Structures are given as C-alpha cells and as structure tokens.
Amino acid sequence: MKPRERREKIPIPEDLLKTKNTVDVRRKEIDIIPASFHLQEERRLFYVAMTRAKDKLFLTGAKFYGEGKREKKPSPFITEAVPGFINKPNIENAPEQLSLLDLEAEYKERKAIKEEIVKPEIKSISFSQMQTFDICPLHYKARYILGIPTAPSSAQSYGITLHHALNDFYKEALEKDYFCKRADGPYMKGKVWPGECNFPDYTNPAVREWWAGLFKELVAEIGVKGVWNDMNEPAVMEVPNKTFPMDVRHVYDGNPCSHRKAHNIYGTQMARATYHGVKRFAYPKRPFVITRSAYSGAQRYTSSWTGDNVATWEHLWIANIQVQRMSISGMGFTGSDIGGFAEQPTGELYARWIQLGVFHPFCRTHSSGDHGNQEPWAFDEEVINITRKFVSLRYQLLPYLYTMFWQYIEEGIPMLKPLVYFDQDDTQTHYRNDEFIFGNQILVCPILEPNAVGRRMYIPRGEWYNYWTNEFSVGGREVWIDTKFDEIPVFVKAGAVIPKYPVQQYVGELEFDELTLDVYYKNGKEKSVVYEDAQDGYDYKKGRYSFLSFRTVGKEKELIIQLHKEGKYDTPYSKYKINLIGLPFKVSEIEIDNEKIQFDKTAFEVNQFLIVEKGFSELHIIGE
C-alpha cells in the first residue's frame, strides 16, 4: 500500500489576504489537501487548497505537480464539496467540474508546471452541501461520515482542515501527557497517513474522556453524524511488524502494562471513546461509529468490517465465511469491502460481491482507489442493473433488517446464522460454510465462482420457497439450483411473514401509507415478528415502539393470520398490503375479525393480494 502524499503549504497571496470572509489573515500559509484527481490529457495531479472559516469552506487556490505522483479516483472530500459532481458518475467529468477554479483552462494555457494558480474570487461551499465522507457511493444522502485516523500529528491535520483546532488539541495532549511512551521514556512516534504521529493512550480513562470531548465541533456544530476510526490496530507504516514495538507502555485503566498486553484492546478503546463522544453531542439522535480494529465487547460501541481485502474470488469466499463467524461471535454489525479494497474486480466479481454484500448487516462498497474506478457504473450496463436490483432489494427489506438488529441488540440473536447454528441436530449442516440464514427466515447461498450458471446447495430441513420464482421446495437435501447472472439462490421459510418498504433512494425519501407483507403459505404453524420505531432517537426506551407478532396457521383449505401488537409507537402507514404466496386453494371467503368482507374474486385470483387496515387482530382466508 502506497503512503499518501504529505500535505504541503503555499503562501496566501496578498489579494486573498485582503478579501473579506476569507481565511484567518494572521496566518501566512494554508493547508494543501490532496484532491487526487488527474487531468485526462496530461495525466498530472493537482491539489486544491481549502480552509475553513466559521461554517464555510473556501477554495483558495491550487498547484500542479509533475508526473510520478500516485493516481487516484477523486477523494470523497472534493467530490462532495463541488456541487453537481455527485450526479456525474464518470470520473472523466472531474476536470470540467473543477472549472470553477479555471484549473483546466490555466493548465492548458500554461503547460508549465509547479506554478501557483490562484483565482482571487473565493468560492464558498457550506457544509450542508457536503453529503458524505468515506461512505458507500450508493448512499450519498445517508449521513455525514468523517474518517478519523488513529493518531494526531503536530504538523498535520486531517478530515475537514481543522488545522488550528487540531494543533490546540495536540498541544493539550502533550501538556497532559496523554500520548503513549516507549519503555525508556520518549514518546512513541510512527508514520501513518499524515506523516510522523503521536498516539493517544486510549487505555487511559482520562484520555478517553478527552477524546470524546473533541467531537463537540464536528458533531454538534458542523453536523457530522458518524465517525470512522481507521488504522487503529494501531497501524504503523514502514516498520517490520506494522504496529507498536512491544515495549510501548499503557495505563490500562490503572494496571500499567506493555503493548504486548494492550495491543488487542487498543482499537476497541478508541472506538469506545469515539462512541461516547458522538453519542454525547449527537443527542437526541443516535451515534454511528465504524472501527477497523476491534476486540470482544466492541459490539457495544461500534460497527466494523473485515479489513483490507483483495478483489479476488478467493476473498469473496473468505468474506462470506468471515461475516458469518463474526456474527455468531457477537460482533454482528459487520461486513466486507464489497468488490475488494486492493486490486480491481471484473464486472462479474463485483456483481457477485454486491449480491452477497446486501445480505450483510454492514453493507458498503469500498476500495483503495489505487487500481482504477470501482463504482457500479465503472462496469457495463448489466452490472449497473444487477447492483440496482440488489440494492433495491435491501431497501425493500429494511423493516426485516431493522427487526434483525433489534433482536440482536435485545436478545443477542445473531443476524446471520450459519446452517449449523440454525439446525444443529441435522448433521448435514455441520460442514456447510456457503449457505446462511439472513435473520430468521431467509436462506441465502452466494455464487462464489466465475462463469457459474447455478450451484449445488443444501436446503435445511423444513419447507421453503424460491424467492425469485415462488417455487415450493422440501428441505433436508442437497439440490442443484439454476441461476441467472442477476440472481443468487435465495429461499424463504414457509409460513414466514416478510415485511417490505417501497424502494427508496435513501431512508426517509418517501412517505408511504402501506407496509407490504409477503405471507408464504405453510400447512402448519409459524411465527414472525416485525419491530419498528422512529428509526432514530431514544423514545423506544420509553415504550414508543411497535412490535408486531404474526402467527400463521395453515390448513388444507384455510389460512389464518393472527396479529398482536405491543408498544405505543404509531407507525406512519395505515394499511397492510398482504401478498399471499403459495396458497393451494381458491379463496371463497375472507373474514377480518370475524366479519366477512367483500372482495373481487376474479381480481384476487390474478393478483393474490389484499389491502387491509393495520388494526386487525385476525385475518381468516377460507378456500372453496
């Protein structure tokens, strides 16, 4: 992995110093933040200078550099800071988008490099226009997420150019002796992305409290909604073991020790401090934290992912196993870098990884950017359509996913269940790694090999429906499943009630008046649950939630759906659209709470769905 370029500084031109509402005029230089675009014709990198004053970002100039610098796709920082670029998914449009600084025109006009290029008119961009930092490109409107490295540096700043503040924080940490030290006394120093760094000792309660307090400006004032803790193993570059020497000392909550003992807990303690800081300043909203390094207990504070993987079929297979095992280990909110962090996937590999990744609790496509573009539109139209299909499916299954999370938090139920966990009494499940249960009632089996038109898989004991075809299958056997390129084997347990929302481009985009319930007929009994609340905040702790318990009872010519509701939360929709799947009989009568209702039998035979008010207790469907 190549190190990032160190930030440089350029003098602030006199005409900019005289401009109103610009940077602090007492400073004689400003930070240079890598924009990391390259101009298509000349393949030369340029950097854009930015700084922050009050609630504005200011583009203050740029500087070109010669060849030999690393090429990279646009950084999220610059991509989001330039209005309009988000809607142009082709990187080739980047120079055009940056024409507000006349960069491309200047470059073509001058051919000379290493000249400062400054436009006196400052173009300001408010933080409200910056949608995301370091987040899946499929979720542009999801949240403001800020990536934070492990260690601050005396000479460098990171993220949103909080240069002044970070220098103050650094000096405070020095004064209070918050940084890790070597056994013989000097501070532990090591190279990370910003350059040479010092490292806070997060095993010290005082340091964790200090670190939590640093998020006030980012969260309470700027509006960042989540924080990504990266490189917090802790990672150190250009040393053989890639981390601290074992002699580094730690407070370890009052039990001083060496890094040999503290290494595994270091990242978790950073995530813990971050969680408490974000929670404190995001209140009454909920915090969101991501960490690369974690240890047992970290699930109380953070989500995670499986680290820097490679765009290979082997690593797709590994990702499937890793996330299952993390789930049953208690660290459920986990996923992988979809498509691979290093190298570049083929369109087929990327599509197959998306098809698996949407069924992981933490779902994000992410790459180093060093090996070419890896967004869905970097491939062909077929891959775009497959991505759209499966991301849409994940959005539809949000109430099912939210219920999974609730059961995981409240009852410790793994969100992904290997087949051996799902049915331990069936010896055929003991050595199956590919198939897993998503939630409680959806069976998923990814395609893990190239050029596949199907695969063999084991269907657990019981009765199941093919999600794509609604074909009924009896489990307890290994079968061959034909699949198209835009499908992987997905089955739903008979008797299940699967809740669905309409497809949205981001959570909260649509107001809707119906919750779709896919009801899969079973000759027997089955129970399903749906948990909902306001989707943010803490009112659910005061009883403002909705917990629906569905009990289906199927007979030869009869289906009964019983519903019981707990909680004081009133969901915004008023109706259920009930899709009846696999009914073995023609419907002659329908009763809701012991009252017959009128319905169009002809239309029902074609569509197989009902629209009912959400307050019912029992739905009785009677066959001829």
N, C-alpha and C positions, 0 to 999 in steps of 0.2 A: 504493500500500500504506500502510495507516494505521500509525503507530507504536504500540507497546504503551504501556499506562499505566505511568508510573513508580511504583515501589513506594513506599509511604508507611510511616510508623511510628506506632504508637499506644503510649501508656504501658502498662506492665504493671500491672494492678490489684493493690492491696495483698494481697487474698486469694489471688491466684495466686502472689505472691512468697513467701507462707508455705506453699504447697503443696509437699509432698515430691516429688522426682524431676521437677521441672519445669525451666524454663529457668534459665540462669545468673542467679542472683539479683543479681549485681553489675551486671547490665545493667538499665537503666531503661526500655528500649523494645525492641520486637521487630519483625522484618520483616513486612511485609504482602505476601503473594504473591497475584497475581490468580487467583482461582478461575474467573472468567469464565463463570459460569452467569448466566442471568437468570430471575427468577421469572415464570412464565407470566402471572399475572393483572395484575401491576403493571408488568411489563417493566422492572424496575430491577435493576441489577447489585449484587452484594455481593462482598465479598472475605473470604477466610478467612485468619486469621493462623496460621502454622505456624512452629515452630522445631525444632531437632534437639538432643537430648542423648543422648550415648552411641549406642546402636543404635535409638533410638526417635524417632518424630516425634510432636509434640504439637500438637493442635488447641487453640489458646489463646484464640480469640475471633473476632469478625467485625465488620464495619462495613458499613452500607448506604450507597449513593450514589444520587444522583438520576439522572434521565434525561439522555441526551446522551453517556453513555459508550458505547464500542463494544460491540456484542453479539457473542457468540462462542459456539461449542459448548464443552462442558466441556474444560478442559485435561487432557492425559494425567495430569498430576501429581495433580490432585484426583480424577479418575476412578479412578485406580488406588489412591489412598490410602484411599478409602472402601470397605470390604468390601461386596460384594454388588452394587455398581453395575455391575460388568462383565457381569453376567448380565441386566441390564435394558437392552436396546439402544435404548430410546426415551428421548430427551432429556427428555421431559416428566416422567419419573420422577425427575429430578435433585433438585428441592427435597425430595421425600419422602425420598430417600436421605440428605440432609444434615440430617434432623431430629434427628440425634444432638446437634446444637448448638442445637436448638429455633429455628432461624433463621426458618423459615416461620411458625411459631406466633407468634414475637416480632413479626415484621413485621406480620402481620395484626392483632395486638393493638395495636400502637403506631401505625401509619400515619405517625408522624413519622420522618423520615429523618435521617441524619448523627448518629445516636446510637450510642454504643458498646454492643454486646451481648455480654456475656461470661457463660459458664457456668463456675462455679468448678471443677466436676469435670473434670479433664483426661482426655480420651480418647486413649490412646496407640495407635499403629499401628506395628508393626515393619516394617523394610524388607523382610522376606521376603514380606510381603503385597503389595508393590508389584511387579507383574509386568513392566511395560514402560514405557519413556519414549519418546515420539516414534517409534512403530513401527506398522507396518500393523495395523489393528484385527483382521485375520484371523489374527494370530499372537500372541494375548495371552500365550501361555505360552512364547514363543520365547526371549526373552533380556531381561535388564535393559539398556536402552539409555538413555544420557543425552545430551541435546543440549547442546553447549557453543558459545556464540558465539565470535567471533574474539578479542574484546578484553575484559579485565577493567576494572572501574571502581572508583574509590576509594570511592564511596559506595554502590555497588550490589553485590548478589550474584545468582547465577543458579543454575538447576538445583535442587539439594536444599538450599537455605538453608544453605550452608556459609559463613555470614557472617563468623564470626571468622577461620576459616582463610583465606578469600579476602582479607580485609584484610591478614593477615600476608603472604600471597603478593604482594600489591600493593606493600606496603612493601619487601619484599625486592627486587622487580624495580626499584623506584626506587633503592634503595641500590646495586644492582649495574649500574645504567644499562642495563637490558635493553629499554627501550621505544624505539620509533622516534622520531627527531627531525627537525624541519624543518631546512632548509639553514642558517638563521641561528641555530640553537641550541635553541629551545624544543621541548618535546615535541609530537609530533603528537597532536592531540586531535580527536575527531569523535564525532558522535552515532550510536549503534547502539541496539539494543533496550533495554539497561539505562540508557541516558542517555549523558552525555558520557564517553568512554572514552579510555584509552591503549592502544597496540597493541604487543605484543611483536615484536621483530625476529627472526622465525624463520629469517632467512638467517644468523644468528649461531649457530655450533655450541654455544656456551655457553648460549644461550637455549633451544635445542632440548633440551639435556640437562636444564636446569632445568625446562622444561615437562613433559618425560617423567616427572620425579620427582614432579610434582604429583598424579599419578594413584594414588599409593600408597593413600590413604584410600578413594577412590572404588572402586577395583578390588579391592585386597587385603583391605580391611576391610568395606566396605559390600556388595560383591558385584556392582557394575556390570560387565557383560560386554562392553559395546561403547560406543563414543563416536562421536557425530555432530558433525563440525566444520561449522558453518554460517557464512554471512556472511563467508567467508574469502577473498574476491577480492583485497583486503579491501573490504567494502561500507561506505560511509559515507552516512548519511542527510542530507537537506536541504542537499546541495551539488550543483552542476550536473552534475559528471561521475560522481557516485555512488561515488567512491573517493578514494584519497590524491591530494593535489597531487603533481605530478611532481618537486618539489624535495625530497621526503622522502628521507632518507639511509638506506642499508642497509649492514651489514657485508659481506654477500655472500660469506661463507666466506673472509674475508681479502682480498677485492678490492672495496673500498668503491665504491659506485655510488649513483645516484639511483633513485627509484621507477620511472622510465621503463624501466629495465632489469630491475628486480626484480619488477615487478607480476605477470607471468605465473607466476613461481615461488613467490610468497608462500604461496598456499594449499597447494601441494604440500609445502612445507617444514613448514607447520603439521601437515599430515596425517602427514608423516614422523616428527615428534617425538611426535605422539599415538600412532602405531603402536608406536614403541619403548617408550613408557611403558606402554601397555596390555599389550603382549607381556611386558614385564618383570614386571609384577605379576599378570598372569593365569596365568603359567606354573604348572603344566604344560599349561594349556589354551591354545587358540589365540586370538589377538586378533581383534576385529572393529571396523573403522573405516569411517565414511562421511564423505565430503567433498563440499562443493558446488563448490569450485574445485579444479582440478587441471591439471597440465601433463604433458608427456611424461615417463614414468618413475614417475608416481604409482601405476600399477598394482601396483608392488611393495609398497605400503603400505595401499591403501585401495580401497573401492568408491566409486561415485559415482552421481549421477543427473543428468538433463538440465536441472535448474533449474526456476524458476518458470514454468510453462506456464499455458495458459488452457483452460477447458472448452469447446472448440470442435472441430468435425470437422477443421478445418484443422490444429489442433495434435495431434490423434490421428494424422493422416497424417505430420506432422513427426516425432512421437515414433518412428514405425516406421522412418523413414529415419535419424534421429539415432543410435538404438541400433545399427543395422547398421553405420553408419560408425564409431562408437566402437569396435565390436568388431574390425573389420579394422584399426583404428588401434592396437590393442594394449591399449586401456582397456576390457576385456571385461566386467568386473563392474559393469554399468551398466544403469539402467532409467529410466523416467519416472514422474512423479507421476500415477498412474492416476486418471482422472476429471478431471484438471486441478487445478492449485493455486488459480487465481483463477476467479471466477465459479462457477456451479453447472450441472452437466451434466443433461441429460434422462436418464431411465432407460435409453433406448436407447443413448445415447452412452456412459454408464457401463458398460453391459453389453458393448458392443463394445470398450471400452478394457480391461476385465478379460480379455476373450478374447484380446487381443493381449498384455497385460502378463504373463500367466502364462508366456509363452514368452520373456520377457526374463530374463537372469541375475539382475538386481536387481529384485525384484517387490514393490511396495508401493503401496497406495492412500494418498493424502496430499492435504490441501487446507489452505488458509489458515484455514478456519473462519469467514471473514467473510461468506460468501454462503449460509449455510444448511447443513443436515446433508448429509453425503456418504458415509455408511456404506451398505453394501448394503441394509440394512433401512430406509433412508430412502426407498427407492423401493417398487415394488409386489412382490408375491409372485413374479412371473415373473422379475424381476431378481435377487431373492434366490436363486431356484433356478438361474439361469444362473451366478451367482457361485459358488454351492456346487459346481456341476458342474465348472467350470474350475479352481477352487482344488483340488478333489479330484483332478482330472487331474494337476495339478502335483505333488501329494503322491505320487501313484502313480509319476510319472516321476522321483522323486528319485534313484534309482540311475543313471538315464540322465543326469540333470543333473549329478550328482556326478562321473561319468565325463567329461563335458564339461569341468568345472572342472579335473580332473586333467590332461587333455590340453592345456588352455590353459596351465596352470602349467608342466608338464614339457616340452611341445613347442612352445608358442606357437601352437597351433591356435586360430583364432577360434571362439568358441562360437556366434555367429550368422554365417552366411555368405550375403552377397548372391549371387544366382544367377550373376553374372559371376565371382565368386570360385570358386563351385562348379564351373562348367564354362566356362572362358574361351574354349574352342575353338568354342563354339556362339554365333554372332553374335546370335542371338535373345535371349541373356541380357544383352547389353551395356547395354541401356537399361531394364531392369526394376528398379523400386525397391520394389514392394509385396511380392513373394514373397521368402522367405528360407529357408535351411536351418537348422533348430534342431539343433545338434550335428552329426552326420554323416549321419543317415538319416531325418529327419523334415522334411517340407516344410510350411511354414505360409504362408497368404495371408489377412491380416486383411480384414474388411469395414470400409471407410473412408467409407461414405456412408450417410445416413439412408434408412430405408424400403426397404432392399435385401432382395430375396428370392433373391439369388445374385449372381455376378460372373464376369467373364471373367478368366482367369489363364493363365499359361504353366506347363506341367508340363515340367521339364527332361528331357533325353534319358535313356532307361532305362525301367525298368518300376516302377510304383508301385501302391500300394493305397490306396483311400479309407479313412481311419482309422475313420470312422463307419459305413460300410456294408460294408467289406472288398471293395468292387468293384475289379477289376483294370483298370489303365489303362496304355497305352503313351505315353511322353513324347515330347518334341520337338515339341510342338504347343500352340497356344492353344485353350482349351476354355471353355465356359460351365459353371459348377458351381452347381447349385441348392443353397441352404442354408436352413435354418430359423433362426429368431431365436436359438435356443440352440446354434448351430453356426457355425463358420467353416471354410473349406476347409483340411483337414489331410490329408496323404498320407504314407505310409511306404514307404521304398525296398524293393523286392522283394529277398528274401534276408536282410533285416535280422533281428537278434535284439534285441528291445527289452525290457529288464529293468523290472520294476514291483514296488513295495511295495504293501501294502494301504493303503487310505485311512486317514489318521490326522488327529486334530485338532491335533497338534503333533508334531514329531520326537521319537521316543522314547516316545510314548504306549503303543504296543503291542509286545508280544513276539510274534513270528511264526516259524513253522517252515518256511515256503515262500517262495522267490523265484519270482515269475511271470516266464516268458519267452515273449513273443509272437514266434513264428517265422513269417515271411512267406515262403512258398514262391517259389523262383525256379529256372527251368530254367537253371542255371549256377552260378557260384561267387560267394560273398560272405563278407566277414569282418566281425565285430562284436566289440567289447570291452566289458567291464564292470569298473570299478575300485571297490573298497570297502576301507575300513579302519575304525578305531574311531570315525570321524567327529569326533574331537577329539584334541588332544594331538599328540605328535611321534614316536610309536612307528613310524609308517610310514617314517621315515628310517632305522630300524634293520631294515627288511625286513618289518615286521609289517603287511603289506597283502595284499590278494587281487586279482590281475589275471587275469581270465578272458578268453581268446581263443576265440571261436566261429568255426568255419569251416563254412559250409553248402554242400553240393554237391547240386544238384537235377537229376534226370533225369526221363525221361518217366514212369516208374513206380517212382521211388526217391527218397528224401531221406536224406542223410547229414548228421548234425550232429556235428562233432568239437570237443572241448573240451580246452584246455590251460590249466593254472593255474600262476601264478607267485606267490611271496610266502609268508610264514609266518603270515599272519593267517587264523584260522579263523572264518568267518562264523557268526553265531548260529543260522542256519537250517540244516536238514539235507536239504531236498528242493527240487527244482525242479518247478513246475507249468508244463508246456510246452504252450502253446496253438498248434496247428498251423493256420495261416490260408492258404487258397488252394490246398490240396492238390488236384491234378487227377485223383487216382485213389483207389480204395477200398483201404484198408490190409488186407493179409492176414497179414503177419508183422512183428514188431518184435524187433530184437536190440539188446542192450546189452552192449558189449564182447565181441561175437561169441557171446553166449549168448541164445537165444530166450527170450522172456518170455511168460507167459500174460496175455491181456487180453480184456475183454468187447467183442467186435466191435460188437455192437448198441449198447451204451452209447457206444462210441468214435465211431460214425457220427453220433450225436446231439450229443455234447459236443465232439469234436475236441480233446481234451487228454489228456496223460499226466502221471502223477506218478512221478518217478524220483529216486533218491538222488543227491546232488550230486557224488559222487566219480567219475562215469562219464567215460570218455575218448571213446567213440564210440557214437552212437545211430543205428541203421540202421532206417529205415522202408521197408518193401517193399510195393508195390502188387500188385493182382491182375492 
